[in-house]
Amino acid sequence: MLILLPPSETKRAGGVGAPLDATRLALPELAPPRAAVVDALVALSADEDAAARVLKLGPKQRGEVAVNAALRDAPTMPAIDRYTGVLYDALGAASVSAAGRRWLGAHVLVHSAPFGPVGALDPIPAYRLGAATALPGVPPLRRLWAAEVTAALAGAQPRFVLDLRSEAYVALGPVPAVPSRYVRVVSEGADGAVRALNHFNKHAKGALVRRLAEDRPRISSPAGFVRWADAAGLRVRESAAGELELYA
């Protein structure tokens, strides 16, 4: 099983790892678009005012320009530790067992805007770039990444893909033609109506990945995932074609 996670706008600063080395990232065939985006971000950062406009930064966020300027030389940390926010706080990777972290490293990709999908334990620097940003010097990110990411995921030959990304990141790399399920987090009201969730969507996804890392199941199909979820006490239901509803 391969799990695709979205990134988070909020990130931990610093790190103790060596500077970014694209040869150490998952899906090495994505090296050309990765280099193009990093070059464009660093170039943009030479003009703080222009960078603030492009990245839609407020006065208190202008320090993010310097973060991007240092992309090539900044210290790194594992991607699963770099991101913060609701999903990653619920996942709590720092407190997952060593065996669970190895499982995350083998089964989870985090889909970033500047680097594409990276392994959960791949070392990355802090950065500021969202999926919808129109970055000068490169094609629109959707056009730059989509076909390349889909081809790279196909080359990884996963038997089953569980897609927990937001729709903005799905657009940067649709899942190839392999068994897969896109997860929507829902709740059922007292009236029996099923409603999609917003804030708890992220929390539920993070908690789901933590439970998977703790259990480390062998899952190779959508049916296998549903069986595991049932045994784990999670309520999951097939909904629209290619989608699963996870009840929070």
Summary of the structure (lengths in Angstrom):
residues: 248
radius of gyration: 18.1
end to end distance: 22.2
largest distance: 55.7
contacts: 798
relative contact order: 0.18
helix: 43%
strand: 18%
